[in-house]
Amino acid sequence: MCGIAGWIDYEAEFTAESAALEAVARTMACRGPDGEGTWAGRHAALAHRRLIVVDPAGGGQPMTLERGGNTYVITYNGELYNTEDLRRELLARGHSFRGHSDTEVLLASFVEWGPACLERLNGIFAFGIWSAADERLFLARDRLGVKPLFFVQRGRGLLFASELKAILAHGLVAPEVDAEGLAEVFAIGPGRTPGHGVFRGVEELRPGYWLAFDRRGTRTGRYWALESRPHPDDPETTATRVRGLLQDAVERQLVSDVPVCALLSGGVDSSAITAFAAGAYRRAGTGALNTYSVDYVDNDRHFRPSDFQPDADGPWARRVADWFGTRHHQVQLDNSDLVDALDAAVRARDLPGMADVDASLYLFSRAIKRDATVALSGECADEVFGGYPWFRRPEAVAADTFPWALGLGERWRLLSPELVRHIMPEAYLAERYREALAEVPALPGEDPADARLRQIAYLTLTRWMPVLLDRKDRMSMAVGLEVRVPYCDHRLVEYVWNVPWPVKRWSGQEKGLLRKALAAVLPSAVLERRKSPYPKTYNPAYLAAVRERLLDILADPGSPLRPLVDVDRVRAMCRPDAPVSTTPWFGQLMAGPQLLAYLVQTDVWLREYRVRLV
């Protein structure tokens, strides 16, 4: 993966030495530690930071292609998993290639088919292509939003980049946040409304969309969306089809010229990826697959099972690793490092995030990066197959709001009365929920109970899953690790979307269809294991350290957080004898300690990004 940026201005002329463009690219050095490049034309300048994964010699960017008297220039972040299929077709159409990178194939695909090339791509991507003869910029983002892309338009200019920090580094926009941006942070965060960049004037190109910018202005279009239709296959055929799609996705995503590994928790999702990847390694004779799991110092003493996290991962990961003969590594994180890494997680995400859930992934990725550059993750299986508790809990299914956010009122009570009046969090959340429901592609004649689950599935795929994809991208790319997500293969998502709920819940189990599909792949004990999310620390030392840090923030008269919270209430939560909520207020893992850590991260964000409230 990489970092991309570009600045188009019809009232300016550029050179490759543009100081503003270099500043933008410099902020993304972690995304591309292996190389950098710039390109400048009359009204356009593009920048690229490279993480070398495929074709070290021939994949440098920005990359140019001359065709039909026109010069096309691309800056691209992503990975195509059907590169060779496209290359064969393009060769038959008269194209030639200097190397074997997917960048070159993507650029040739755009030259050959224009925007219609997007429908042919299987992969994760965000890219910009400048057509010099037309003086037109074309931006696009992958179907499910695995790779990020932000932009801002000012008059006759447009700036785009992979991350918010890069946008801010240009100087075109100030780090200003208005009432709507504050509502994103305090009413929805760590979630974010699709398309919203939080900072005033900054937008996100939504998943499955393209944008074209030229002298006439900006146009956007949607090239992919979920479509609801009757499912044609019986359960046995469905399970076979799911297994085939998942195996093909995993095997395609092993393409790399650098070391690849897999993240393994011992749950169904990651174990399936490990099984298919290890099998491909054996057939290719390339040695044992490396797998990695994460835990926390002393978690074996402090872990307490709950309905949200029924058991610990460690023994299961080892069991699966032994079964498939992988070379397994367990990374143990110290709680003091976890507290310290809250700051690094904010810098990686550019916003307050999932507190220690983010910080731990940052530290985990940093440990993996010592040995590997690419990792496969089981992220997003629960979104695709309906594995979360809110798909089966009556109160969540019936709730007139996002079902993972039933406890947000607990956070709102900590806000200052002035901020509550300013952003009206309850009304803001309700409006965003209504907007999301209006997008759901209904299936005429569907049973009302199934129609409601279709709504929840759509909300989960389009509002919840981006939180985890943002987390995965930013925390891993902050240390130069590329993480791929086979369950986000759009073919698998499209197919499972229309599978009836009785089949998805085969045998009455969460993700029953996936378990049925993997019956001949995984050990029976793993198949029967209940869902357990990404692990978090249960060590009381972590809570004590977060409380102490938050009290220090509240004691600072210059803290930018103080005016935004009810200081007395927050202090009361920080007392050593204060009760600690174990019920999540966001998702499955964000409970009492994470609420305090979120406030710590918000203070870090306000300070370090010099946020101005308007």
C-alpha positions in Angstrom: 0.0 0.0 0.0 1.0 3.6 -0.4 0.1 7.2 0.2 -1.2 9.3 -2.6 -1.9 13.0 -3.1 -2.6 15.5 -5.9 -3.4 19.2 -6.4 -5.2 20.5 -9.5 -5.4 24.2 -10.0 -6.5 25.8 -13.3 -5.2 29.2 -12.1 -1.7 28.0 -11.3 1.2 26.3 -12.9 3.3 23.7 -11.1 6.7 22.3 -10.8 7.7 18.9 -9.3 9.5 20.8 -6.6 6.2 22.3 -5.2 6.9 22.9 -1.5 3.2 22.4 -0.6 3.1 19.1 -2.5 6.3 17.9 -0.8 4.8 18.8 2.6 1.7 16.8 1.8 3.7 13.7 0.8 6.0 14.0 3.8 3.1 13.5 6.2 2.5 10.0 4.6 6.0 8.7 4.7 4.9 5.9 7.0 2.4 4.7 4.4 5.3 4.6 1.8 8.7 4.2 3.5 10.3 2.6 0.5 10.1 5.4 -2.1 8.7 8.7 -3.1 7.9 10.5 -6.3 6.3 13.6 -7.8 5.0 14.6 -11.2 4.0 18.1 -12.3 2.2 19.3 -15.4 0.8 22.7 -16.4 -2.1 22.7 -13.9 -1.6 19.4 -12.0 0.9 18.0 -9.5 0.8 14.5 -8.2 2.7 12.9 -5.3 3.3 9.3 -4.2 4.8 7.5 -1.2 5.6 3.9 -2.0 5.5 0.7 0.1 7.1 -1.9 -2.1 5.0 -5.1 -2.4 5.0 -6.0 -6.1 7.5 -5.2 -8.8 10.2 -3.4 -6.9 12.0 -2.2 -10.0 9.0 -1.4 -12.3 6.3 -0.1 -10.0 7.5 3.4 -9.1 4.9 6.2 -9.1 3.6 8.6 -10.2 3.5 6.5 -13.4 2.9 7.9 -16.9 1.5 6.3 -20.1 1.5 7.9 -23.5 -1.4 6.9 -25.7 -3.1 8.5 -28.7 -1.2 11.7 -28.3 -2.3 12.0 -24.6 -0.3 11.7 -21.4 -1.9 9.9 -18.5 -0.4 10.0 -15.0 -1.5 7.8 -12.1 -0.9 7.9 -8.3 -2.4 4.8 -6.8 -2.8 3.2 -3.4 -4.0 -0.4 -3.3 -3.7 -3.9 -4.7 -5.4 -5.5 -7.6 -6.1 -9.2 -7.2 -7.0 -9.9 -10.9 -3.9 -8.2 -12.4 -3.0 -11.1 -14.6 -6.5 -11.5 -15.9 -6.6 -7.9 -16.9 -3.0 -8.0 -18.3 -3.9 -10.9 -20.7 -6.9 -9.0 -22.0 -5.0 -5.8 -22.5 -2.2 -7.6 -24.3 -4.8 -8.9 -26.7 -5.9 -5.4 -27.3 -2.4 -4.2 -28.2 -1.0 -2.9 -25.0 2.5 -3.7 -23.9 4.0 -3.6 -20.4 7.5 -2.7 -19.0 7.1 -4.5 -15.7 4.7 -6.7 -13.8 3.1 -4.2 -11.4 -0.6 -3.8 -10.9 -0.1 0.0 -11.2 0.8 -0.3 -14.8 -2.1 -2.6 -15.5 -4.6 -0.3 -13.8 -3.3 2.7 -15.8 -3.6 0.8 -19.0 -7.1 -0.4 -18.0 -8.2 3.2 -17.6 -6.7 4.3 -20.9 -8.5 1.4 -22.6 -11.9 1.4 -21.0 -12.1 4.8 -19.2 -14.2 4.9 -16.0 -15.9 1.6 -17.1 -12.6 -0.1 -16.0 -13.8 0.1 -12.4 -16.3 -2.6 -13.0 -13.5 -5.0 -14.0 -11.3 -4.4 -11.0 -11.1 -6.9 -8.2 -9.1 -5.3 -5.4 -8.7 -2.5 -2.9 -7.8 0.8 -4.2 -7.9 4.6 -4.2 -6.3 6.4 -7.2 -6.1 9.6 -9.1 -5.4 9.7 -12.9 -4.6 13.0 -14.6 -5.3 13.2 -18.4 -3.0 16.0 -19.6 -4.7 16.6 -23.0 -8.1 16.9 -21.4 -6.8 18.6 -18.3 -9.1 16.3 -16.3 -8.6 14.5 -13.0 -10.3 11.2 -12.3 -10.5 9.8 -8.8 -12.0 6.5 -7.7 -12.3 4.4 -4.5 -12.8 0.6 -4.1 -16.3 -0.7 -3.6 -16.2 -1.2 0.1 -13.9 1.6 1.1 -10.9 -0.5 2.3 -8.5 2.2 1.1 -9.1 5.9 2.1 -9.4 9.0 -0.1 -10.2 12.5 1.1 -10.5 15.7 -1.0 -11.3 19.4 -0.7 -12.4 21.8 -3.5 -11.6 25.5 -3.4 -12.7 27.6 -6.4 -10.9 26.2 -9.5 -8.7 23.9 -7.4 -9.0 20.5 -5.9 -6.7 18.7 -3.5 -6.9 15.0 -2.7 -4.9 12.7 -0.4 -5.0 9.4 1.4 -5.2 10.9 4.8 -6.6 13.9 6.6 -3.2 15.0 7.9 -2.0 15.3 4.3 -4.9 17.5 3.4 -4.2 19.8 6.3 -0.5 19.9 5.5 -1.1 21.6 2.2 -2.4 24.8 3.8 -5.5 25.0 1.5 -7.8 24.4 4.5 -7.4 25.2 8.2 -7.9 22.6 10.9 -11.4 24.1 11.7 -14.3 22.0 13.0 -17.8 23.4 13.1 -20.9 22.1 14.9 -21.4 19.3 12.4 -17.8 18.2 12.8 -18.1 18.2 16.6 -21.2 16.1 16.3 -19.3 13.6 14.2 -16.8 13.3 17.0 -19.1 13.4 20.0 -22.4 12.0 18.7 -21.2 9.4 16.2 -17.5 8.9 16.9 -15.5 6.8 16.7 -17.9 6.1 13.8 -18.1 8.6 10.9 -20.8 9.5 8.4 -19.7 8.3 4.9 -18.4 11.1 2.9 -17.7 13.3 6.0 -14.2 14.6 6.6 -14.9 16.1 10.0 -12.7 19.2 9.3 -14.7 22.0 7.7 -14.6 21.8 3.9 -13.0 18.3 3.7 -14.9 15.5 2.1 -14.4 11.8 1.7 -14.9 10.1 -1.6 -17.5 7.4 -0.7 -16.8 3.7 -1.3 -17.9 2.6 -4.8 -17.8 6.1 -6.2 -15.7 8.0 -8.7 -15.1 11.8 -9.1 -14.1 13.7 -12.2 -12.8 17.3 -12.0 -12.0 19.6 -14.9 -12.6 23.2 -15.9 -16.3 22.7 -15.9 -16.3 21.7 -12.3 -16.8 18.4 -10.3 -19.0 15.4 -11.2 -19.4 12.3 -9.1 -20.9 8.9 -9.9 -21.6 5.6 -8.2 -20.3 2.5 -10.0 -21.2 -0.1 -7.4 -24.0 -0.7 -5.0 -25.6 -3.7 -3.3 -28.7 -4.9 -5.1 -31.5 -6.9 -3.4 -32.9 -9.8 -5.4 -34.2 -13.4 -4.6 -31.5 -15.8 -3.9 -31.4 -18.6 -6.5 -29.5 -21.4 -4.7 -30.3 -24.1 -2.2 -28.3 -24.3 1.1 -25.9 -26.9 -0.1 -25.1 -25.0 -3.3 -24.9 -21.8 -1.3 -22.3 -23.2 1.1 -20.2 -24.7 -1.8 -20.3 -21.3 -3.5 -19.3 -19.4 -0.4 -16.4 -21.8 0.2 -15.2 -21.4 -3.4 -15.5 -17.6 -3.3 -13.6 -17.3 0.0 -10.8 -19.7 -1.1 -10.4 -17.8 -4.4 -10.2 -14.5 -2.6 -7.6 -15.7 -0.1 -5.4 -17.3 -2.8 -5.6 -14.2 -5.0 -4.6 -12.0 -2.1 -1.4 -14.0 -1.5 0.2 -12.2 -4.5 3.3 -10.4 -3.4 7.1 -10.0 -3.9 7.6 -9.5 -0.2 6.8 -11.7 2.9 3.1 -12.4 3.6 1.6 -13.6 6.9 -1.9 -14.1 8.4 -3.5 -12.7 11.5 -4.8 -15.7 13.5 -7.1 -15.4 16.5 -8.4 -19.0 16.5 -11.9 -18.0 15.5 -13.7 -19.2 12.5 -13.0 -16.2 10.3 -9.2 -16.0 10.7 -8.8 -19.8 10.9 -10.4 -20.1 7.5 -8.0 -17.6 6.0 -5.1 -19.5 7.6 -6.4 -22.8 6.3 -6.6 -21.6 2.7 -3.3 -19.7 2.8 -1.4 -22.5 4.4 -2.8 -24.9 1.8 -1.7 -22.7 -1.0 1.8 -22.4 0.6 2.0 -26.2 0.8 1.0 -26.7 -2.8 3.5 -24.1 -4.0 6.3 -25.6 -1.8 7.1 -22.2 -0.3 7.5 -23.3 3.3 5.3 -22.7 6.3 3.0 -19.7 6.6 3.7 -17.3 9.4 0.7 -16.5 11.6 0.4 -13.9 14.4 -1.9 -13.4 17.4 -2.1 -10.7 20.0 -2.6 -10.8 23.8 -1.8 -8.6 26.8 0.5 -9.1 29.8 -1.3 -10.8 32.7 -4.6 -11.1 30.7 -4.7 -14.7 31.7 -5.2 -13.6 35.3 -7.6 -10.8 34.6 -9.8 -12.0 31.8 -13.5 -12.4 32.6 -15.8 -14.1 30.1 -18.8 -12.1 28.9 -21.5 -12.4 26.3 -19.5 -10.1 24.1 -16.2 -11.9 24.6 -16.8 -15.5 25.8 -13.2 -16.8 25.9 -9.6 -15.9 25.3 -7.9 -16.3 21.9 -4.5 -17.6 22.9 -5.1 -21.4 23.2 -7.3 -21.4 20.1 -4.8 -19.7 18.0 -2.1 -22.1 19.0 -4.4 -25.0 18.3 -5.2 -23.8 14.8 -1.6 -23.1 14.1 -0.6 -26.6 15.1 -3.4 -28.1 13.0 -2.3 -26.3 9.8 1.5 -26.4 10.5 2.0 -22.6 10.5 5.0 -20.9 12.2 3.0 -19.1 14.9 4.0 -16.0 16.9 2.1 -14.5 19.8 2.7 -10.8 20.4 2.2 -9.8 24.1 1.5 -6.1 24.7 2.3 -4.3 28.0 -0.4 -2.2 29.5 1.8 0.8 30.0 2.7 0.7 26.3 -1.0 0.6 25.5 -1.6 3.8 27.3 1.3 5.5 25.7 0.2 4.4 22.2 -3.1 6.2 22.5 -1.4 9.3 21.2 0.2 7.4 18.2 -3.2 6.0 17.4 -4.7 9.5 17.1 -1.9 10.6 14.8 -2.5 7.5 12.7 -6.3 7.9 12.4 -6.2 11.8 12.5 -9.2 11.6 14.8 -10.1 10.2 18.2 -10.7 6.5 17.6 -11.3 3.2 19.3 -9.0 4.0 22.2 -6.9 1.0 23.2 -8.5 -1.1 20.5 -6.8 1.1 18.0 -3.6 1.5 20.1 -3.2 -2.3 20.5 -3.6 -2.8 16.7 -0.9 -0.2 16.1 1.5 -2.0 18.5 0.6 -5.4 17.1 1.2 -4.2 13.5 4.5 -2.7 14.6 5.6 -6.1 15.9 4.5 -7.9 12.7 6.3 -5.4 10.5 9.7 -6.6 11.8 9.2 -9.8 9.8 6.5 -9.2 7.2 5.2 -6.5 4.9 1.8 -8.0 4.0 -0.8 -9.6 6.3 -4.2 -11.2 5.6 -6.9 -10.5 8.2 -10.3 -12.0 9.0 -11.9 -8.5 9.4 -15.4 -8.0 8.0 -16.7 -11.6 8.1 -19.2 -10.7 10.9 -20.5 -7.8 8.7 -20.9 -10.0 5.7 -22.4 -13.1 7.4 -24.3 -11.4 10.3 -22.2 -12.5 13.2 -22.6 -9.6 15.6 -24.8 -9.8 18.7 -27.0 -7.0 17.4 -28.2 -9.4 14.6 -29.8 -11.6 17.2 -30.5 -9.5 20.3 -34.2 -8.4 20.3 -33.5 -5.0 21.9 -30.9 -4.3 19.2 -33.0 -5.5 16.4 -35.9 -3.4 17.6 -33.9 -0.3 18.4 -34.6 2.8 16.3 -31.0 3.7 15.9 -27.7 2.2 14.9 -27.7 -1.1 16.9 -24.0 -0.9 18.0 -24.6 2.5 19.5 -27.3 1.8 22.1 -25.2 3.2 25.0 -24.0 6.5 23.5 -26.2 8.3 26.0 -23.7 7.4 28.7 -21.1 9.4 26.8 -23.3 12.3 26.1 -23.9 12.7 29.8 -20.2 13.6 30.2 -20.5 16.5 27.7 -20.8 20.1 28.9 -24.4 21.5 28.6 -23.2 24.1 26.2 -21.8 21.5 23.8 -24.9 19.4 24.0 -27.0 22.5 23.1 -24.6 23.3 20.3 -24.4 19.9 18.5 -27.7 18.3 19.7 -26.2 14.8 19.6 -29.4 12.8 19.9 -31.0 14.6 17.0 -27.9 14.5 14.9 -27.6 10.7 15.4 -31.2 10.2 14.6 -30.9 12.2 11.4 -27.9 10.2 10.3 -29.7 7.0 11.1 -32.7 8.0 8.9 -30.4 8.9 6.0 -28.8 5.5 6.2 -32.2 3.7 6.3 -33.3 5.6 3.2 -30.4 4.0 1.2 -31.3 0.4 2.0 -32.2 -1.5 -1.2 -35.5 -3.2 -0.2 -36.6 -6.6 -1.6 -40.3 -6.4 -2.5 -42.5 -8.9 -0.6 -39.8 -9.7 1.9 -41.0 -10.9 5.4 -40.9 -7.9 7.8 -38.6 -9.6 10.2 -36.2 -10.5 7.4 -36.5 -7.0 5.9 -35.4 -5.5 9.3 -32.4 -7.8 9.3 -31.6 -6.6 5.8 -31.6 -3.1 7.1 -29.3 -4.0 10.0 -27.0 -5.8 7.6 -26.9 -2.7 5.3 -26.2 -0.4 8.3 -23.5 -2.7 9.4 -21.8 -2.9 6.0 -22.0 0.8 5.3 -21.7 2.5 8.8 -20.0 0.0 11.2 -17.6 -1.8 8.9 -15.9 1.5 7.8 -14.9 2.2 11.4 -13.0 -1.1 11.4 -11.6 -0.7 7.9 -10.4 2.8 8.9 -8.8 1.4 12.0 -7.1 -1.5 10.1 -5.8 0.8 7.4 -4.5 3.6 9.6 -3.0 1.5 12.4 -1.2 -0.9 10.0 -0.1 1.7 7.5 1.3 3.9 10.3 4.1 1.3 10.5 4.3 0.4 6.8 2.3 -2.9 7.0 -0.2 -3.7 4.3 -3.3 -5.6 5.6 -5.6 -7.3 3.1 -9.2 -8.4 3.9 -10.4 -11.4 1.8 -14.0 -11.2 3.3 -14.3 -7.8 1.6 -14.0 -9.4 -1.9 -17.0 -7.8 -3.6 -18.1 -11.0 -5.2 -18.5 -12.7 -1.8 -20.3 -9.7 -0.4 -22.7 -9.5 -3.3 -23.5 -13.2 -3.1 -24.0 -13.4 0.6 -26.1 -10.2 0.7 -29.1 -11.9 -0.8 -28.8 -15.2 1.1 -32.0 -15.7 3.2 -31.5 -15.3 7.0 -32.5 -18.9 7.8 -29.6 -20.1 5.6 -27.2 -17.5 7.0 -28.1 -18.8 10.4 -27.8 -22.4 9.4 -28.5 -24.8 12.4 -29.5 -21.7 14.4 -25.8 -20.6 14.7 -24.3 -17.2 14.3 -22.6 -17.2 10.9 -24.0 -20.7 10.4 -23.6 -20.5 6.7 -19.9 -19.8 7.0 -19.5 -22.7 9.4 -21.4 -25.0 7.0 -19.2 -23.8 4.1 -16.0 -24.6 6.1 -17.1 -28.0 7.5 -14.5 -29.8 5.5 -11.8 -27.2 6.1 -11.6 -26.5 9.8 -11.5 -28.7 12.9 -14.9 -29.3 14.4 -14.0 -27.6 17.7 -13.1 -24.4 15.9 -16.2 -24.5 13.8 -18.3 -24.6 17.0 -16.4 -21.8 18.8 -18.5 -18.8 19.6 -17.6 -15.5 18.1 -15.0 -13.6 20.2 -14.0 -10.1 19.0 -10.5 -8.7 18.8 -9.1 -9.0 22.3 -8.7 -6.1 24.7 -7.0 -5.8 28.0 -8.8 -6.5 31.3 -5.9 -5.5 33.5 -7.0 -3.0 36.2 -3.7 -1.3 35.8 -4.8 -0.1 32.4 -7.9 1.5 33.8 -5.9 3.1 36.7 -3.4 4.6 34.2 -6.1 6.0 31.9 -7.9 7.6 34.9 -4.7 9.2 36.1 -3.9 10.6 32.7 -7.4 12.0 32.2 -7.3 13.6 35.7 -4.0 15.3 34.6 -5.8 16.6 31.5 -8.7 18.0 33.6 -6.2 19.7 36.0 -4.7 21.6 33.1 -6.5 25.0 32.7 -5.3 25.1 29.1 -6.8 21.8 28.1 -8.9 22.1 25.0 -11.1 19.3 26.3 -12.2 21.0 29.5 -14.8 23.4 27.9 -16.4 20.4 26.0 -17.1 18.1 29.0 -18.8 18.2 32.4 -15.6 18.3 34.4 -17.2 17.3 37.7 -18.8 14.2 36.2 -15.7 13.1 34.4 -13.7 13.5 37.6 -16.2 11.4 39.4 -15.7 8.6 36.9 -12.0 8.8 37.5 -12.2 8.1 41.2 -10.5 4.8 42.2 -13.8 3.7 43.9 -16.0 4.7 40.9 -18.0 1.8 39.4 -16.7 0.7 35.9 -19.3 0.0 33.3 -18.7 -3.3 31.4 -21.6 -2.7 29.0 -20.3 -1.4 25.6 -21.4 2.1 24.6 -20.1 1.5 21.1 -19.6 -1.8 19.3 -18.6 -4.8 21.5 -15.4 -3.6 23.2 -15.8 0.1 24.0 -16.9 0.1 27.6 -16.0 2.2 30.7 -12.2 2.2 30.4 -12.5 2.9 26.6 -14.8 5.9 27.3 -12.2 7.5 29.4 -9.5 6.7 26.9 -11.6 8.2 24.1 -11.7 11.5 26.0 -7.9 11.3 26.4 -7.6 10.8 22.7 -9.9 13.7 22.0 -7.7 16.0 24.1 -4.6 14.8 22.2 -6.4 15.4 18.8 -7.5 18.9 19.8 -4.0 19.8 20.9 -1.8 18.2 18.3 -4.0 19.1 15.3 -4.5 22.7 16.7 -8.2 22.3 16.1 -10.1 25.5 15.9 -13.8 25.3 16.9 -16.1 27.5 14.7 
